[in-house]
Amino acid sequence: MLFNTSKINNSNSPKAIATPILQNSLSYKGVGGKDALALLKQHASTEIGGSGLVGAINGRIADSKNHEYWAFYVNGKLADVGPKDYQTKNSDVILWKIEHY
């Protein structure tokens, strides 16, 4: 996870505060024979909803009130199967990004 470190001045001593920077996308290379969901879990902390959809990646929750969801792409194209069903190849580039409906 990325962090934003800023300094504040309380009293006379500056203090560093680390706050997570929530990202709207995540990308990684495929690994022959591993499914995209297993690889996602290796690269990031995740929350999976009861329906099996990815609800959050590295703390960034897809906000249904804002009509957001985590979209799953393979080599620049929206995947036509779920990440658990997609067996990656070494040449694949997997991308997850927040999309709106």
PEFEN-V896080 format. One record per pair of residues at least 12 apart in sequence whose C-alpha atoms are under 10 Angstrom apart, sorted by sequence separation. I is the first residue (numbers start at 0). J is the second residue. D is the distance in whole Angstrom. If there is no record, write none. Layout:
I,J,D
I,J,D
This chain:
3,15,10
4,16,5
5,17,7
27,39,8
43,55,10
44,56,6
45,57,6
46,58,8
70,82,10
73,85,9
3,16,8
4,17,5
5,18,9
26,39,9
43,56,6
44,57,5
45,58,7
46,59,10
54,67,10
55,68,9
56,69,8
2,16,9
3,17,6
4,18,7
25,39,9
39,53,10
42,56,10
43,57,6
44,58,7
45,59,9
46,60,8
54,68,7
55,69,8
73,87,9
2,17,6
3,18,5
4,19,9
27,42,8
42,57,9
43,58,9
44,59,10
45,60,9
53,68,8
54,69,7
78,93,10
1,17,9
2,18,5
3,19,6
4,20,10
26,42,9
40,56,9
52,68,9
53,69,6
74,90,9
75,91,10
77,93,10
78,94,10
1,18,8
2,19,4
3,20,6
25,42,9
36,53,9
39,56,9
40,57,10
52,69,8
53,70,9
74,91,6
75,92,8
76,93,9
77,94,9
1,19,6
2,20,5
3,21,10
25,43,9
52,70,10
53,71,9
73,91,6
74,92,5
75,93,8
76,94,9
77,95,10
0,19,7
1,20,6
2,21,9
72,91,10
73,92,6
74,93,6
75,94,8
0,20,7
1,21,8
72,92,8
73,93,5
74,94,8
0,21,8
1,22,8
72,93,6
73,94,6
0,22,9
71,93,7
72,94,5
73,95,9
71,94,6
72,95,6
70,94,8
71,95,5
72,96,8
69,94,10
70,95,6
71,96,7
69,95,6
70,96,5
71,97,9
68,95,10
69,96,5
70,97,6
71,98,10
68,96,8
69,97,5
70,98,6
52,81,9
53,82,9
67,96,10
68,97,6
69,98,6
70,99,9
51,81,9
52,82,9
67,97,6
68,98,6
69,99,9
25,56,8
51,82,10
66,97,10
67,98,6
68,99,6
24,56,9
25,57,9
51,83,9
66,98,8
67,99,5
68,100,8
23,56,9
24,57,10
66,99,5
67,100,6
22,56,8
23,57,10
65,99,8
66,100,5
21,56,9
22,57,8
24,59,9
36,71,10
61,96,10
62,97,9
65,100,9
21,57,7
22,58,9
23,59,7
35,71,9
61,97,7
63,99,9
20,57,10
21,58,7
22,59,7
23,60,9
35,72,10
60,97,9
61,98,9
62,99,9
63,100,9
19,57,9
20,58,9
21,59,5
22,60,10
23,61,9
35,73,9
59,97,9
61,99,9
19,58,9
20,59,9
21,60,9
56,95,9
19,59,10
56,96,9
56,97,10
53,95,10
55,97,10
0,43,8
39,82,9
0,44,9
29,73,9
38,82,9
39,83,10
24,69,8
26,71,10
28,73,10
29,74,10
36,81,8
37,82,8
38,83,10
23,69,9
24,70,9
25,71,10
26,72,9
28,74,10
35,81,9
36,82,5
37,83,7
24,71,10
26,73,10
34,81,10
35,82,5
36,83,5
34,82,7
35,83,6
36,84,8
34,83,6
35,84,8
36,85,8
37,86,10
38,87,9
33,83,9
34,84,6
35,85,6
36,86,9
33,84,10
34,85,5
35,86,6
36,87,10
33,85,8
34,86,4
35,87,6
32,85,9
33,86,5
34,87,6
35,88,10
32,86,5
33,87,6
34,88,9
39,93,9
31,86,7
32,87,6
33,88,8
38,93,9
39,94,10
0,56,10
1,57,9
30,86,8
31,87,5
32,88,7
33,89,10
35,91,10
39,95,9
0,57,6
29,86,9
30,87,6
31,88,4
32,89,9
0,58,9
29,87,5
30,88,5
31,89,5
35,93,7
28,87,9
29,88,5
30,89,5
31,90,8
35,94,10
28,88,8
29,89,5
30,90,8
31,91,9
28,89,7
29,90,6
30,91,8
28,90,7
29,91,5
30,92,10
28,91,6
29,92,6
27,91,9
28,92,5
29,93,6
27,92,6
28,93,6
26,92,7
27,93,5
28,94,9
26,93,5
27,94,7
25,93,8
26,94,4
27,95,9
25,94,6
26,95,6
24,94,7
25,95,5
26,96,9
24,95,5
25,96,6
23,95,8
24,96,4
25,97,9
23,96,6
24,97,6
22,96,9
23,97,5
24,98,10
22,97,9
23,98,9
